[in-house]
Amino acid sequence: MLTRAAALITATLLFSAGPALGLLSAGPALGLLSAGPALGLFNAAPALADDVRGGQQPVISTLELKKAWRISKGAGVTVAVLDSGVDPGHRDLDGSVTVGKDFTEGANPPDVPPRRLHGTYMASLIAGHGHGRGGRLGVIGVAPKARLLSVRVILEDEEPGFREFNTAVRFENVVARGIRYAVDRGARVINMSISKDLATEEERAAVRYAISKGVVLVAAAGNDGAGKPDETGFAPFSYPAAFPGVVSVGATDRRLRRATFSNWNSSVLVAAPGVDIMGAGPDDEYWVGRGTSQATALVSGVAALIKAKYPAMSPPLVAQAMTASATDRPPGGYDTGTGFGVVNAAKALAEAARLAKHTETAVGAQAQDPARPLAGGSAGRIEVVSRDQARVKVYGAIALAAALGALSSVWAIFALVRRMRRAQSGQDA
């Protein structure tokens, strides 16, 4: 894996979706940066538009989206997609996308447009609204009424500036800058289907900033789970998923077990389907792929449903709603592969309704007012007293000598008493 932000993508299949949908055929690999096994090539009969929605049915069923949509569809919430860019003209995303800043500017030659493959794919899983009568055709996202903010923070490996982007120091903290940019422009959920091996102080600070503003951060756990670097199968941590407060997402296969490529470590909080996931691509294309990227986008959609219904709910409580309601829990309730289980949108909303009745701040006569200092002391500057270290040592030596003298006195009294008792015993004899 590269040391800069890199899309967690495996090889995919592409089929054209122009006015007449074409045959399923092998498209270009989609950013093989953290690649699991590539999907095989195959031929198919001509694909109709409703084949896309049909291909989504396993995800819709697993997440119980139809039930969840009776409560929330994500209206009023903006989800920032920190990725390779989103095609705002795709018919399944038209009208939902705001194109934000490109933090990769300068990596590609000036005349090279962004490819926006991975970002469009992820955006469609989060908030695709379909097309046609009633939006019944094309991709439907988890939160179809949510808004999307596209923030470009990665390049795909087919782009000519890819190597420059992944090696130049000036691009090292694009993810941190992207997080702050998204927060300041009103995002309530930030999807990061991206990963890198090493973290920076700027990224850690940006994560803290986002959480302090009530923004839910969701990131991919990584696609290195099939490797065995230490002969135990343990996959390394990846960032930003491993930062405290970020919802780290693993991927499951069709049986809702950990997908072989999905990282397994103690950062994983929840999981979602990540194998054979149907999504949109730029220029009205559609893709089928696998990865923790796709699972992450689905979980971001669930977070958007919760934030739309309960906008004041804090990031920890949103995470609690998803973990407490997860299905297909592993034995013991948690493991490092799928976390607390597979996210379920309908159950997460029900749990959020229960949590919304509570507050994170204690109330009542016994509660400490957070606006007042502890123990009733006065607010303001704290006086720091500097002590004379030489005098402290002298006093310490005196105290030690006194303690030794007291101990010697006790021992002398004890010995004297024993002697007197022995003498008394001899007289009695």
C-alpha positions in Angstrom: 0.0 0.0 0.0 1.3 3.5 -0.8 2.1 6.0 1.9 -0.3 8.6 0.7 -4.1 8.6 0.6 -5.1 5.8 -1.8 -8.4 4.4 -2.9 -9.3 1.0 -1.4 -10.5 -0.5 -4.7 -10.3 -3.9 -6.3 -10.8 -4.9 -9.9 -14.3 -4.3 -11.2 -16.6 -5.1 -14.0 -18.1 -2.3 -16.1 -21.1 -2.2 -18.3 -22.2 0.7 -20.4 -25.4 2.5 -19.6 -26.2 4.9 -22.4 -29.6 5.2 -23.9 -29.4 1.5 -24.7 -27.6 -0.4 -22.1 -24.8 -2.6 -23.5 -23.5 -6.0 -22.7 -21.7 -6.7 -19.5 -18.0 -6.6 -20.3 -14.7 -6.2 -18.6 -13.9 -2.5 -18.0 -10.6 -1.0 -16.9 -9.3 -1.9 -13.4 -10.5 0.7 -10.9 -7.6 1.9 -8.9 -5.8 -1.3 -7.9 -4.0 0.2 -4.9 -5.0 -2.2 -2.2 -6.2 -4.9 -4.4 -8.0 -8.1 -3.4 -8.6 -10.8 -6.0 -9.9 -9.5 -9.3 -13.3 -10.4 -10.4 -13.4 -12.8 -13.4 -14.7 -11.7 -16.8 -17.9 -13.0 -18.2 -20.5 -12.4 -20.9 -24.1 -11.7 -20.3 -27.3 -11.1 -22.2 -28.2 -7.5 -22.9 -28.7 -5.7 -19.6 -31.9 -3.8 -19.0 -32.0 -0.7 -16.8 -33.9 -2.6 -14.0 -31.0 -5.1 -13.9 -29.1 -2.5 -11.9 -31.8 -2.2 -9.2 -32.2 -6.0 -9.2 -28.4 -6.3 -8.6 -28.9 -4.1 -5.5 -31.5 -6.3 -3.9 -29.2 -8.3 -1.6 -27.9 -5.0 -0.1 -31.4 -3.5 0.2 -32.6 -6.6 2.0 -29.6 -7.0 4.3 -29.8 -3.4 5.4 -33.6 -3.5 5.6 -33.7 -0.2 3.6 -37.3 -0.3 2.6 -38.3 -0.4 6.2 -35.7 2.3 7.1 -37.0 4.6 4.3 -40.4 4.9 6.0 -38.6 6.8 8.8 -35.7 8.6 7.0 -34.3 9.0 3.5 -31.5 11.4 4.5 -33.2 14.7 3.6 -31.5 17.7 4.9 -28.1 16.1 5.4 -24.9 16.7 3.4 -22.5 13.8 3.1 -19.0 14.8 2.0 -17.3 12.2 -0.2 -13.5 12.5 0.2 -12.4 10.6 -2.8 -11.4 10.9 -6.5 -14.2 13.2 -7.4 -17.9 12.7 -8.2 -19.6 13.1 -11.6 -22.5 15.5 -10.9 -24.1 14.8 -14.2 -24.7 11.0 -13.7 -28.5 10.6 -14.1 -28.7 8.7 -10.7 -26.9 11.6 -9.0 -28.2 14.6 -11.0 -29.1 17.5 -8.7 -27.6 16.0 -5.6 -23.9 16.8 -5.9 -22.0 20.0 -5.1 -18.5 19.9 -6.5 -16.1 21.1 -3.9 -12.4 21.8 -3.8 -9.8 19.7 -5.6 -6.9 19.2 -3.2 -5.0 17.2 -5.8 -4.7 20.2 -8.1 -1.2 20.3 -9.6 -0.5 16.6 -9.6 -2.1 16.0 -13.1 -1.0 18.0 -16.1 -3.4 21.0 -16.6 -5.2 19.6 -19.6 -6.0 16.2 -17.9 -9.5 16.0 -16.4 -10.2 13.9 -13.3 -11.5 10.4 -14.0 -13.9 10.4 -11.0 -14.4 6.6 -11.2 -14.2 5.6 -7.5 -15.7 8.8 -6.1 -18.8 8.5 -8.3 -19.2 4.8 -7.4 -19.1 5.6 -3.7 -21.4 8.6 -4.0 -24.0 6.5 -5.7 -24.0 3.9 -2.9 -24.5 6.7 -0.3 -27.1 8.9 -2.0 -28.0 7.7 -5.5 -31.6 8.5 -6.3 -32.1 6.4 -9.4 -33.8 7.8 -12.6 -36.9 7.2 -14.7 -40.4 7.2 -13.5 -40.4 7.3 -9.7 -36.6 6.8 -9.7 -37.2 3.1 -10.1 -34.2 2.6 -12.5 -30.5 2.8 -11.9 -28.7 2.9 -8.5 -30.6 3.7 -5.3 -28.3 4.7 -2.4 -28.9 4.1 1.3 -29.9 7.8 1.8 -31.4 8.8 -1.6 -32.5 12.3 -0.4 -29.2 13.3 1.1 -27.0 15.9 -0.5 -23.4 15.1 -1.6 -20.3 17.3 -1.4 -17.5 16.1 -3.6 -14.0 16.8 -2.2 -11.2 15.4 -4.3 -8.3 14.1 -2.2 -7.0 11.2 -4.2 -6.0 10.3 -7.7 -6.7 7.0 -9.4 -3.8 5.0 -10.6 -4.7 5.4 -14.3 -4.2 9.2 -14.0 -0.8 10.5 -15.1 -0.2 12.5 -11.9 -0.7 9.5 -9.7 3.0 8.9 -8.9 3.6 12.6 -8.3 0.6 12.8 -6.0 1.7 9.8 -3.9 5.3 11.0 -3.4 5.2 14.8 -3.3 5.3 16.3 0.3 2.9 19.0 -0.6 0.1 16.4 -0.9 0.8 14.7 2.4 -2.0 16.3 4.3 -4.7 16.6 1.7 -7.0 14.3 3.7 -6.7 16.5 6.8 -7.4 19.6 4.7 -10.3 17.9 3.0 -11.9 17.0 6.4 -11.7 20.5 7.7 -13.0 21.9 4.3 -16.0 19.5 4.5 -16.8 20.4 8.1 -16.7 24.1 7.4 -19.1 23.7 4.5 -21.8 22.0 6.5 -21.2 18.2 6.0 -22.7 16.2 8.8 -21.2 12.9 7.6 -17.8 12.4 5.9 -17.2 9.2 3.9 -13.6 8.2 3.5 -13.3 5.1 1.4 -9.6 5.7 1.4 -6.6 4.3 3.3 -2.9 4.9 4.1 -0.4 3.1 6.3 0.8 6.1 8.3 -1.0 8.8 10.1 0.0 12.5 10.5 -0.6 14.9 13.4 -2.6 17.1 11.0 -5.0 14.2 10.2 -5.5 13.4 13.9 -6.2 17.1 14.6 -8.7 17.3 11.7 -10.5 14.2 13.0 -10.8 15.8 16.5 -12.1 19.0 14.9 -14.8 17.2 12.9 -16.0 15.2 15.9 -16.1 18.4 18.0 -18.4 19.9 15.4 -20.8 16.9 15.6 -19.7 15.3 12.3 -19.7 11.6 11.9 -16.6 10.2 10.2 -16.7 6.8 8.4 -13.6 5.2 6.9 -12.5 1.9 5.3 -10.7 -0.6 7.4 -8.6 -1.7 4.5 -8.2 -4.5 1.9 -5.1 -6.3 3.2 -6.9 -9.0 5.2 -5.9 -11.8 2.8 -2.2 -11.2 3.5 -0.3 -12.8 6.4 2.5 -10.4 7.3 3.1 -12.0 10.7 1.9 -15.5 9.9 -1.3 -15.0 12.0 -3.4 -13.4 9.3 -3.5 -10.2 11.2 -3.8 -7.2 8.8 -2.2 -3.9 9.6 -4.1 -0.8 10.8 -4.9 1.8 8.2 -5.8 5.4 8.5 -8.0 7.4 8.9 -10.1 4.4 9.9 -7.9 3.6 13.0 -8.2 7.1 14.5 -10.2 7.1 17.7 -13.7 8.4 17.0 -13.8 7.3 13.4 -16.3 4.5 12.4 -14.0 1.9 10.9 -15.8 -0.4 8.5 -15.0 -4.0 7.4 -16.5 -5.8 4.5 -18.6 -9.0 4.5 -19.2 -11.5 1.7 -22.5 -12.9 0.5 -22.9 -15.0 3.6 -22.3 -11.9 5.8 -19.0 -13.3 7.0 -15.7 -11.3 6.9 -14.6 -11.0 3.2 -11.2 -12.6 2.7 -9.7 -9.2 1.7 -11.1 -7.2 4.6 -8.6 -6.1 7.3 -9.2 -7.5 10.7 -7.9 -5.6 13.7 -9.2 -4.0 16.8 -10.1 -0.7 15.0 -13.0 -2.4 13.1 -16.3 -1.2 14.6 -18.9 -2.6 12.2 -19.2 -4.3 8.8 -21.4 -4.1 5.7 -21.7 -6.0 2.4 -18.6 -5.5 0.3 -18.7 -8.2 -2.4 -20.4 -7.9 -5.8 -21.8 -4.4 -5.0 -23.6 -2.6 -7.8 -22.8 1.1 -8.2 -22.7 4.0 -10.7 -19.7 5.3 -12.6 -19.1 8.5 -14.5 -20.9 9.1 -17.8 -23.9 7.0 -16.9 -21.9 3.8 -16.5 -22.5 1.2 -13.8 -20.0 -1.0 -11.9 -19.8 -4.1 -9.9 -16.9 -4.4 -7.4 -15.8 -5.5 -4.0 -13.9 -3.8 -1.2 -14.1 -2.2 2.2 -14.7 1.0 0.2 -18.2 -0.1 -0.8 -19.0 -1.3 2.7 -17.9 2.1 4.0 -20.2 4.0 1.7 -23.1 1.9 2.8 -22.4 2.7 6.5 -22.1 6.4 5.7 -25.5 6.2 4.2 -26.9 4.7 7.4 -25.2 7.5 9.4 -26.9 10.0 7.1 -30.3 8.5 7.7 -29.7 8.8 11.5 -28.4 12.4 11.3 -31.4 13.4 9.1 -33.8 12.1 11.7 -31.8 13.2 14.7 -29.6 16.1 13.6 -28.4 16.9 17.1 -27.2 13.4 17.8 -23.5 13.3 18.5 -21.0 11.1 16.6 -20.5 8.7 19.5 -24.3 8.1 19.8 -24.6 7.6 16.1 -21.9 5.0 16.3 -23.6 3.5 19.3 -26.9 3.3 17.4 -25.2 1.3 14.6 -23.2 -1.0 16.8 -26.0 -1.8 19.3 -28.4 -2.7 16.5 -26.0 -4.6 14.3 -27.1 -8.0 13.0 -25.1 -11.2 12.4 -23.1 -10.5 15.5 -20.0 -12.6 15.9 -19.7 -15.1 18.8 -19.1 -13.2 22.0 -20.6 -10.0 20.5 -17.4 -8.7 18.9 -14.5 -9.8 16.8 -11.8 -8.0 14.8 -13.2 -9.0 11.5 -16.7 -7.7 11.5 -16.6 -5.6 14.7 -20.0 -5.7 16.4 -21.7 -7.1 13.4 -23.4 -6.0 10.1 -25.1 -2.6 10.1 -28.9 -2.6 9.7 -30.4 0.7 8.7 -33.9 0.0 10.1 -32.7 -1.3 13.4 -30.1 1.5 13.7 -32.9 4.1 13.3 -34.9 2.3 16.0 -31.9 2.3 18.3 -31.3 6.0 17.6 -34.8 6.8 18.6 -34.2 5.2 21.9 -30.8 7.0 22.4 -32.3 10.3 21.4 -34.3 10.3 24.6 -31.1 10.6 26.6 -28.3 13.2 26.8 -24.6 12.8 27.1 -24.5 15.5 29.9 -25.8 14.6 33.3 -28.6 16.7 34.6 -30.2 17.2 38.1 -29.1 18.4 41.5 -26.2 16.0 41.7 -24.8 16.9 38.3 -21.7 19.0 37.8 -22.4 22.1 35.7 -19.8 21.8 32.8 -19.7 25.6 32.7 -18.4 25.9 36.2 -15.0 24.7 37.5 -14.8 21.5 39.5 -14.9 21.7 43.4 -16.4 25.2 43.2 -13.1 26.9 42.7 -12.8 30.2 40.9 -12.3 30.1 37.1 -9.3 31.8 35.6 -5.5 31.4 35.6 -4.0 28.8 37.8 -1.2 29.9 40.1 1.9 27.7 39.8 4.1 27.6 42.9 7.8 27.0 42.3 9.4 25.2 45.3 13.0 25.5 46.5 14.4 22.0 45.6 17.4 22.3 47.9 15.2 23.1 50.9 12.9 20.2 49.9 15.9 17.9 50.0 17.0 19.2 53.4 13.6 18.8 54.9 13.3 15.4 53.4 16.6 14.3 55.0 15.4 15.6 58.4 12.2 13.8 58.0 14.0 10.6 57.2 16.3 11.0 60.1 13.4 11.6 62.4 11.6 8.5 61.1 14.8 6.4 61.7 15.2 7.8 65.2 11.6 7.0 66.0 12.0 3.5 64.7 15.2 3.1 66.8 13.4 4.3 69.9 10.6 1.8 69.4 13.1 -1.0 69.0 15.0 0.1 72.2 11.8 0.1 74.2 10.8 -3.3 72.8 14.2 -4.7 73.8 14.1 -3.2 77.3 10.6 -4.6 77.9 11.8 -8.1 76.9 14.8 -7.9 79.2 12.6 -6.8 82.2 10.2 -9.7 81.5 13.1 -12.2 81.4 14.5 -10.8 84.7 11.1 -11.1 86.3 10.7 -14.6 85.1 14.1 -15.5 86.8 13.1 -14.1 90.1 9.8 -16.0 90.1 11.7 -19.2 89.5 
